[in-house]
């Protein structure tokens, strides 16, 4: 009896079978990955550009002015045992704005050392405030100095001197 090419398991299938026998949870993880990547995107994730001039919304149809996506999680940066992270929700601390703050935390104790405003967020009273929040999107440490490089959603760039806590706006 001859075997055709399709009758033989592929090397990849053989490897997956071997790993699954050694690690039973591998099959579940593999199944979850296959399922996740083979499903179509949910309706809320599919966007179609709309020309605002071609649509006339009635009072019931007006779209919400609220921010529809939360800012992406931002990893913290650690320099000399101090963790620096963006404080997203400053209004919860009565700071007057969301976004634009860097928080310094002693890594060993978890103690908050200081909070520094990096930039002002200007709010227009005619618009909903949450639509106007400007969040920090990037933090990294400088290789050559004791400074943090910071960027926000508007593409504005800043440097924070970690010794003096002075903020410098970086122009292109």
C-alpha positions in Angstrom: 0.0 0.0 0.0 1.5 3.3 -1.1 1.1 6.5 0.8 0.4 9.7 -1.0 1.9 13.0 0.1 -1.4 14.0 1.7 -1.6 10.8 3.9 1.6 11.7 5.8 1.5 14.2 8.6 3.5 17.3 8.0 6.5 18.0 10.2 4.6 20.9 11.7 1.7 18.7 12.6 4.0 16.1 14.1 5.8 18.8 16.2 2.4 20.2 17.4 1.3 16.7 18.4 4.5 16.0 20.3 4.3 19.4 22.1 0.6 18.8 22.9 1.4 15.4 24.5 4.1 16.9 26.7 2.1 20.1 27.6 -1.7 19.5 27.5 -2.4 23.2 27.9 -0.6 24.0 24.7 -3.5 22.6 22.7 -5.9 25.1 24.4 -3.6 28.0 23.8 -3.1 27.0 20.1 -6.9 26.6 19.7 -7.5 30.0 21.3 -4.9 31.7 19.0 -6.4 30.0 15.9 -9.9 31.0 16.9 -8.9 34.6 17.6 -7.1 35.2 14.4 -9.6 33.4 12.2 -12.7 35.3 13.4 -13.8 38.4 11.6 -13.3 41.7 13.3 -16.2 42.7 15.6 -18.6 45.3 14.1 -17.4 48.1 16.5 -13.8 47.6 15.2 -14.8 48.0 11.5 -14.8 51.7 10.6 -16.0 53.3 7.4 -15.1 56.9 6.6 -18.1 59.1 6.5 -18.3 62.5 4.9 -19.9 64.7 7.5 -21.3 67.1 4.9 -23.3 64.3 3.3 -25.1 63.2 6.4 -27.9 65.2 8.2 -28.3 63.9 11.8 -31.5 64.5 13.7 -31.5 65.1 17.4 -32.0 61.3 18.0 -29.2 60.4 15.6 -26.5 62.8 16.8 -23.3 60.9 17.5 -21.8 61.1 20.9 -19.0 63.6 21.3 -17.4 61.3 24.0 -14.0 59.8 23.4 -14.9 56.3 22.0 -11.5 54.7 22.6 -9.5 54.6 25.8 -5.9 55.5 25.5 -3.6 52.5 25.0 -1.8 51.3 28.1 1.6 52.9 28.4 4.5 51.0 30.0 6.4 52.8 32.8 10.1 53.6 32.6 12.5 52.9 35.5 15.7 54.9 36.1 17.9 54.3 39.1 15.1 52.5 41.1 12.5 55.1 40.4 9.5 54.2 38.2 8.1 57.0 36.0 4.7 56.6 34.5 2.1 58.8 32.8 -0.8 59.7 35.1 -3.9 59.5 32.8 -6.8 60.6 35.0 -5.6 63.8 36.7 -9.2 65.1 37.2 -9.7 62.2 39.7 -7.0 63.9 41.8 -8.5 67.3 41.3 -5.6 68.4 39.1 -7.8 70.1 36.5 -6.9 68.0 33.4 -6.6 64.4 32.2 -3.2 63.6 30.7 0.0 65.6 30.7 1.4 64.4 34.1 4.4 62.2 35.0 4.3 60.4 38.3 7.6 59.3 40.0 7.3 56.2 42.3 10.1 54.6 44.4 10.2 51.1 43.0 11.2 49.4 46.2 8.5 50.9 48.5 5.8 51.9 46.0 5.9 55.4 47.6 4.8 58.2 45.3 7.7 60.7 45.3 6.4 63.5 43.1 4.0 64.5 40.3 5.1 66.8 37.5 2.9 68.6 34.9 4.5 68.3 31.5 2.0 70.3 29.4 -1.3 72.1 29.8 -4.5 70.8 28.2 -6.8 73.7 27.1 -10.5 72.9 27.4 -13.2 74.6 25.3 -16.3 74.9 27.4 -18.5 74.5 24.3 -17.2 70.9 23.8 -17.3 67.9 26.1 -14.1 67.8 28.2 -13.3 64.1 27.7 -13.1 64.6 23.9 -10.4 67.2 24.5 -8.1 65.2 26.9 -4.6 64.9 25.5 -2.7 61.8 26.8 0.9 61.0 26.9 1.6 58.2 24.4 5.4 57.6 24.8 7.9 57.8 27.6 11.5 56.8 27.3 14.7 57.6 29.1 17.6 59.4 27.5 20.8 57.5 27.0 23.1 60.5 27.6 21.4 62.5 30.3 19.1 62.1 33.3 16.1 63.0 31.3 12.8 61.5 30.1 11.6 62.0 26.5 7.8 62.3 26.3 5.4 62.5 23.5 1.6 63.1 23.5 -1.3 62.3 21.2 -0.9 65.5 19.3 2.7 64.6 18.4 4.1 67.2 20.8 7.5 66.3 22.3 9.0 67.2 25.6 12.0 66.4 27.8 11.8 66.3 31.6 15.0 66.8 33.5 14.8 64.2 36.4 17.1 66.2 38.7 15.6 69.7 38.4 12.1 68.6 37.1 12.3 71.3 34.4 10.3 70.6 31.3 11.5 71.6 27.9 9.4 71.6 24.7 11.2 70.0 21.8 10.6 71.8 18.5 11.1 70.0 15.2 
